[in-house]
């Protein structure tokens, strides 16, 4: 029901998984361009008995869950890196897990770790680098028509991540000042200037350097190790930083509310974003214009984006010590959007509340039992299901539902509307009338059905309620409320809407 699930997931990730929650608000902001192929993870045991996890190839956000599973299984390992980068959002999430687990990170001989990969390497404790390995950084960017366009908001979010790793200000500057099409290499000569502490790992410091062992296994006919594609950003050797080279001003640790809001509105209004969202909902072609108008209207609501941006940035600051601020921010944004909608419904006219009840009654009658029970209990993962169902009944119902949603958001954001409060005696008499009408409705059913519905409406402790019974109970509850008339109906509808806001 809340538009964050279907309308705020900006950029390439879209609406495919709940974990992309800040991919409601972080993935598209900091993505360095998503690739068509995910990273490859291989594991080997080094000759000294230590476990090693090799990450190679282009990094995507789906790799976060792959790495999470490996981190649970192998709690004491060294992370070997050989990648030309990918999604910065994924790198940040993987980096947080590495820091929490206390893994060392290593770029070994003949390996290259640049862009998003370098952000993962920074999370290591310790950070290890072979003299023959290469670490390179550049500013965050997004792809605009095949052109790499630097994003200040992305750089700021990278800066926020680096502060979580306790890196100094000069490390933020070092990691974000090279243009998107160039690299700033980390070397022994600029180690102090960069503010990034690391240890050189000479070839004879270990019996195996991890990646060399993995390559040897492959040559010997053992487990195949997928090697990364060649680095195409630059073929030049790591340049030395010349004294007096101008350095860009340090980006802020996090974006301002105005910066984040403007960026989100701009991304949301892009035709390709809107098109991808609609395709993900699996709507009928005839419904495309309706949903397109809805998403365009939401993208233009500056007050909404300002409000959401403020809440998300506040959540980021509040959860810094937990290392999970991005994910929490996305969850908060979804919850806040729903709260605004329900708050708005409670402030609207009785006719609007009755319309809200009508759409829920339609859904209870037209969804299959499993989806119906999931919808009313917050367990529907198919983002377009509700819209397809309403349209299948009447296309006008889909359009009316979306219009009501936008009006509800507006009312929830309003500084001028006063919440309508009922007197206790009004709530009491309206509630008793509603219960009587509901019981009369149930008593018209066959005796077996009466018992099922009563048990579903008021289940005993630990009693299981089937999807069928739960859905038919919702039909009774919403149907009774929708059919009520007069002053008592107004009081009941208002009390119901106030309960949603609470």
C-alpha positions in Angstrom: 0.0 0.0 0.0 2.7 2.5 0.6 4.3 4.1 -2.4 7.8 3.7 -1.1 7.5 0.0 -2.0 6.5 0.8 -5.6 7.6 4.4 -6.2 10.7 5.4 -4.4 13.1 2.6 -5.3 15.1 4.7 -7.7 17.9 3.7 -10.1 18.8 0.3 -11.5 17.8 -1.8 -8.4 14.1 -1.1 -8.6 11.7 -3.1 -6.4 13.1 -6.6 -6.3 14.0 -7.2 -2.7 13.3 -5.9 0.7 17.0 -5.6 1.5 17.3 -2.9 -1.1 15.6 -0.8 1.5 18.0 1.8 1.3 18.0 1.2 -1.9 15.0 3.1 -1.5 17.5 5.8 -0.6 21.2 4.7 -0.9 21.8 2.3 -3.8 21.0 4.6 -6.6 22.6 7.5 -4.8 26.0 6.0 -4.5 26.0 3.3 -7.2 29.0 3.6 -9.4 27.1 2.0 -12.3 25.6 -1.4 -12.0 27.0 -4.2 -14.3 25.2 -7.0 -16.0 27.4 -9.7 -14.2 27.7 -10.2 -10.5 31.0 -10.7 -8.6 32.4 -14.2 -8.1 33.2 -15.6 -4.7 35.6 -18.4 -4.2 37.0 -19.9 -1.0 40.2 -21.7 -0.4 42.2 -22.9 2.6 45.8 -21.5 2.7 48.8 -23.8 3.5 48.9 -22.4 7.1 45.3 -23.4 7.6 43.7 -20.0 7.3 40.5 -19.6 5.3 40.5 -17.2 2.4 37.5 -15.7 0.5 38.4 -14.4 -3.0 36.1 -11.7 -4.4 36.6 -11.0 -8.1 34.6 -9.5 -10.9 32.1 -6.7 -11.0 30.3 -6.0 -7.7 26.4 -5.9 -7.7 24.0 -5.3 -4.8 22.9 -8.9 -4.9 26.4 -9.9 -3.8 25.7 -8.5 -0.4 23.6 -11.5 0.6 26.2 -13.9 -0.9 28.9 -12.4 1.2 26.6 -12.3 4.3 26.2 -16.1 4.0 29.9 -16.6 3.6 30.6 -14.4 6.6 28.3 -16.5 8.8 29.9 -19.8 7.7 33.5 -18.6 7.9 34.0 -16.3 10.8 37.8 -16.2 10.7 39.0 -15.5 7.2 41.1 -13.2 5.1 39.3 -11.4 2.2 41.2 -11.4 -1.1 40.2 -8.7 -3.6 40.6 -8.5 -7.3 37.9 -6.3 -8.9 37.3 -3.3 -11.1 34.5 -2.1 -8.9 30.7 -1.9 -9.4 28.0 -0.9 -7.1 29.3 1.4 -4.3 26.2 0.7 -2.3 27.0 -3.0 -2.3 30.6 -2.3 -1.4 29.5 -0.2 1.6 27.3 -3.0 2.9 30.0 -5.6 2.4 32.5 -3.3 4.0 30.4 -2.9 7.1 30.2 -6.7 7.5 34.0 -7.0 7.1 34.5 -4.3 9.8 32.1 -6.0 12.2 33.7 -9.4 11.6 37.2 -8.1 12.0 38.4 -9.6 8.7 41.8 -8.6 7.2 41.6 -7.5 3.6 44.4 -8.2 1.0 45.1 -7.1 -2.5 47.9 -9.5 -3.5 50.5 -9.5 -6.3 49.2 -8.8 -9.8 45.7 -8.0 -8.5 43.9 -4.8 -9.0 41.2 -3.4 -6.7 39.7 -0.1 -7.8 36.5 2.0 -7.3 33.9 0.2 -5.2 36.4 -2.6 -4.5 38.8 -0.2 -2.9 36.0 0.8 -0.5 35.7 -2.8 0.6 39.4 -3.1 1.1 39.3 0.0 3.4 37.1 -1.9 5.9 39.9 -4.5 6.6 41.5 -4.9 10.0 44.3 -4.9 9.0 44.5 -3.6 5.4 47.2 -5.6 3.5 48.7 -4.7 0.1 51.3 -6.5 -1.9 53.9 -4.2 -3.5 52.8 -5.7 -6.9 49.1 -5.1 -6.1 47.2 -1.9 -7.0 44.5 0.1 -5.1 42.7 2.9 -6.9 40.0 5.4 -6.0 37.8 7.9 -7.9 34.7 9.9 -7.2 31.2 8.3 -7.1 29.3 8.7 -10.3 26.1 7.7 -12.1 25.7 6.8 -15.8 23.7 9.4 -17.7 23.2 8.3 -21.3 26.5 6.4 -21.3 28.3 9.4 -19.8 29.9 9.2 -16.3 28.5 12.1 -14.2 30.0 12.7 -10.8 27.4 12.9 -7.9 28.1 15.0 -4.9 25.5 13.2 -2.9 27.2 9.9 -3.6 30.6 11.3 -2.6 29.0 12.5 0.6 27.6 9.1 1.4 30.9 7.5 0.8 32.4 10.1 3.1 29.9 9.1 5.8 30.9 5.4 5.3 34.6 6.3 5.7 33.9 8.1 9.0 32.3 4.9 10.2 35.6 3.2 9.6 37.3 5.9 11.7 39.3 7.3 8.7 40.4 10.9 8.9 39.2 13.8 6.7 42.1 13.6 4.4 41.2 10.0 3.5 37.7 11.1 2.4 39.4 13.7 0.2 41.9 11.2 -1.2 39.1 8.7 -2.0 36.7 11.0 -3.8 38.7 13.7 -5.7 39.8 11.8 -8.9 37.3 12.2 -11.8 35.1 9.2 -12.6 37.2 8.3 -15.7 40.5 8.4 -13.8 42.1 6.8 -10.8 44.1 8.0 -7.8 46.4 5.2 -6.8 47.5 4.5 -3.3 51.2 4.1 -3.0 54.0 4.0 -0.5 54.8 7.6 -1.4 51.4 9.0 -0.7 50.4 6.8 2.2 50.8 9.5 4.8 49.1 12.1 2.7 46.1 9.8 2.1 45.5 9.2 5.7 44.9 5.5 5.0 47.0 3.2 7.1 47.9 -0.2 5.6 50.7 -2.8 5.7 52.8 -4.0 2.8 52.8 -7.8 2.5 56.0 -9.0 1.0 56.0 -12.2 -1.0 58.1 -14.1 1.6 56.0 -12.8 4.5 53.6 -15.7 4.1 53.7 -19.3 2.8 50.8 -18.4 0.6 49.4 -15.0 -0.4 46.0 -16.5 -1.0 45.3 -15.5 -4.5 48.5 -17.2 -5.8 47.4 -20.4 -4.0 43.9 -20.1 -5.6 45.5 -19.7 -9.0 47.8 -22.6 -8.5 44.8 -24.8 -7.5 43.1 -23.9 -10.8 46.3 -24.7 -12.9 46.6 -28.0 -11.1 43.2 -29.1 -12.4 41.4 -28.4 -9.1 38.6 -25.9 -8.4 38.2 -23.3 -11.1 38.6 -19.7 -10.0 36.8 -17.1 -12.0 39.2 -14.3 -12.8 38.1 -10.7 -13.1 37.8 -8.8 -16.4 40.7 -6.5 -17.3 40.5 -3.0 -15.9 39.3 -0.7 -18.6 39.3 2.5 -16.7 43.0 3.1 -17.4 46.0 1.2 -18.6 48.5 3.6 -17.1 50.7 2.7 -14.2 50.0 4.1 -10.8 51.0 7.8 -11.0 52.7 9.6 -8.3 50.9 12.6 -6.8 52.9 15.7 -7.6 53.6 18.2 -4.8 51.3 21.1 -4.9 48.6 19.3 -6.9 45.3 21.0 -6.2 42.9 19.1 -4.0 39.2 19.5 -4.2 37.4 20.7 -1.1 36.3 18.0 1.4 32.8 16.9 0.8 30.4 17.0 3.7 30.1 13.9 5.8 26.5 13.5 4.7 24.3 15.4 2.3 21.9 18.1 3.5 18.2 17.6 3.4 17.9 19.9 0.4 20.6 18.0 -1.5 19.1 14.5 -0.8 15.6 15.7 -1.5 16.5 17.4 -4.8 18.4 14.3 -6.0 15.6 11.9 -5.1 13.0 14.1 -6.9 15.2 14.3 -9.9 15.8 10.5 -10.1 12.2 9.7 -9.5 11.0 12.0 -12.4 13.3 10.4 -15.0 11.3 8.6 -17.7 13.5 5.5 -17.4 12.9 5.3 -13.7 9.1 5.6 -14.1 9.1 3.1 -17.0 11.1 0.5 -15.0 8.9 0.8 -12.0 5.7 0.3 -14.1 7.3 -2.7 -15.8 8.2 -4.2 -12.5 4.5 -3.9 -11.4 3.4 -6.1 -14.4 0.6 -3.8 -15.1 -1.6 -4.1 -18.2 -0.6 -1.7 -21.0 -3.9 0.2 -20.6 -2.9 1.0 -17.0 0.5 2.5 -17.9 -0.8 6.1 -18.3 -2.6 6.0 -14.9 0.5 4.8 -13.0 2.7 7.1 -14.9 0.6 10.1 -13.9 0.7 8.9 -10.3 4.5 8.6 -10.2 5.0 11.9 -11.9 2.7 13.6 -9.3 4.6 12.0 -6.4 8.0 13.0 -7.9 6.9 16.6 -7.9 5.8 16.7 -4.3 8.8 18.6 -2.8 7.4 18.7 0.7 7.1 14.9 0.8 10.7 14.4 -0.4 12.0 17.0 2.1 10.2 15.2 4.9 11.4 11.8 3.9 15.0 13.0 3.4 15.0 14.6 6.8 13.8 11.4 8.5 16.4 9.2 6.6 19.3 11.5 7.3 18.3 11.6 11.0 18.2 7.8 11.0 21.7 7.6 9.5 23.1 9.8 12.2 21.3 7.9 15.0 22.5 4.5 13.9 26.2 5.2 13.1 27.5 3.0 15.9 25.4 0.1 14.7 26.9 0.2 11.2 23.5 -0.4 9.7 22.3 3.2 9.1 21.5 2.8 5.4 19.3 -0.2 5.8 17.5 1.3 8.8 17.0 4.6 6.9 15.2 2.8 4.1 13.0 0.9 6.6 12.2 4.2 8.3 11.3 5.8 5.0 8.8 3.1 4.2 7.2 3.3 7.6 7.1 7.1 7.5 5.4 7.1 4.1 2.7 4.8 5.4 2.3 6.8 8.6 1.8 10.0 6.6 -0.9 8.3 4.5 -2.8 6.9 7.4 -2.5 10.2 9.3 -3.9 12.0 6.2 -6.8 9.6 6.0 -7.7 10.4 9.6 -7.8 14.1 8.7 -10.0 13.8 5.6 -13.7 13.9 5.1 -16.0 11.0 6.0 -16.6 10.5 2.3 -12.8 9.9 1.8 -12.6 7.5 4.7 -15.5 5.6 3.3 -13.7 5.4 0.0 -10.6 4.0 1.7 -12.8 1.3 3.3 -14.4 0.6 -0.1 -11.1 -0.2 -1.7 -10.1 -2.5 1.1 -13.5 -4.3 0.8 -12.9 -4.7 -3.0 -9.5 -6.2 -2.3 -10.8 -8.6 0.4 -13.4 -9.9 -2.2 -11.1 -10.2 -5.2 -7.7 -11.3 -3.9 -7.1 -15.0 -3.5 -7.2 -16.2 0.1 -3.4 -16.3 0.6 -2.7 -12.9 -1.0 -5.7 -11.4 0.9 -4.4 -12.5 4.3 -0.9 -11.4 3.3 -2.1 -8.0 2.2 -4.0 -7.2 5.4 -1.1 -8.4 7.5 1.7 -6.7 5.6 3.0 -9.8 3.9 2.6 -9.2 0.2 5.9 -9.2 -1.7 4.4 -8.7 -5.2 4.5 -4.9 -5.5 2.0 -4.6 -8.3 -0.6 -7.1 -7.0 -2.9 -4.5 -5.4 -2.9 -2.3 -8.5 -3.6 -5.2 -10.9 -6.4 -6.5 -8.7 -8.2 -3.1 -8.5 -7.8 -2.6 -12.2 -9.2 -6.0 -13.0 -12.4 -5.0 -11.1 -12.7 -1.5 -12.7 -9.9 0.6 -14.1 -11.7 3.6 -12.4 -11.0 1.9 -9.0 -7.2 1.9 -9.7 -7.3 5.5 -10.6 -9.4 6.5 -7.6 -7.2 4.5 -5.2 -4.1 6.3 -6.4 -5.7 9.7 -6.2 -6.8 8.9 -2.7 -3.3 7.9 -1.8 -1.9 11.2 -3.0 -4.5 13.2 -1.2 -3.8 11.3 1.9 -0.1 12.0 1.7 -0.9 15.7 1.2 -3.2 15.8 4.2 -0.6 13.9 6.4 2.0 16.6 5.5 -0.3 19.5 6.1 0.5 21.9 8.9 -2.9 23.4 9.0 -5.4 20.5 9.4 -6.5 19.7 12.9 -7.0 16.1 13.9 -10.7 15.2 14.5 -11.2 13.9 18.1 -14.3 12.0 19.1 -15.8 11.9 22.6 -15.7 8.6 24.4 -19.5 8.2 24.3 -19.5 8.7 20.6 -16.8 6.0 20.1 -18.7 3.6 22.5 -22.1 3.9 20.9 -20.7 3.7 17.3 -18.6 0.7 18.2 -21.6 -1.2 19.7 -23.7 -0.4 16.7 -21.0 -1.7 14.4 -20.6 -4.9 16.3 -24.3 -5.6 16.3 -24.5 -5.1 12.5 -21.4 -7.3 12.0 -22.9 -10.1 14.1 -26.2 -9.8 12.2 -24.3 -10.2 9.0 -22.4 -13.3 10.2 -25.6 -14.9 11.6 -27.0 -15.0 8.1 -24.3 -17.4 7.1 -24.6 -21.3 7.6 -23.8 -22.4 11.1 -20.4 -23.9 10.1 -19.4 -20.6 8.5 -20.5 -18.6 11.5 -18.2 -20.5 13.8 -15.3 -20.1 11.4 -15.7 -16.4 11.0 -16.2 -15.7 14.7 -13.1 -17.7 15.5 -11.1 -15.7 12.8 -12.3 -12.4 14.1 -11.6 -13.2 17.8 -9.0 -16.1 17.7 -8.2 -17.9 20.9 -4.6 -17.9 22.2 -2.3 -19.8 19.9 -5.2 -20.7 17.6 -4.2 -20.9 13.9 -6.4 -19.1 11.4 -6.4 -20.3 7.8 -6.0 -17.8 4.9 -9.6 -18.5 3.9 -11.0 -17.7 7.3 -8.9 -14.6 7.8 -9.8 -13.2 4.4 -13.5 -13.9 4.8 -13.4 -12.2 8.2 -11.9 -9.1 6.5 -14.8 -9.1 4.0 -17.2 -9.1 7.0 -15.3 -6.3 8.8 -14.9 -4.0 5.9 -18.3 -4.8 4.3 -20.1 -4.0 7.5 -18.3 -0.7 7.9 -18.9 0.3 4.3 -22.6 -0.4 4.5 -23.2 1.7 7.7 -25.1 5.0 7.3 -26.0 8.1 9.3 -24.2 9.8 12.2 -23.2 6.5 13.9 -21.5 5.5 10.6 -19.6 8.8 10.6 -18.4 8.2 14.1 -17.3 4.6 13.4 -15.4 5.6 10.3 -13.7 8.4 12.0 -12.7 6.2 15.0 -11.4 3.6 12.5 -9.3 6.2 10.7 -8.0 7.6 13.9 -6.9 4.1 14.9 -4.9 3.9 11.7 -3.1 7.1 12.5 -2.2 5.8 15.9 
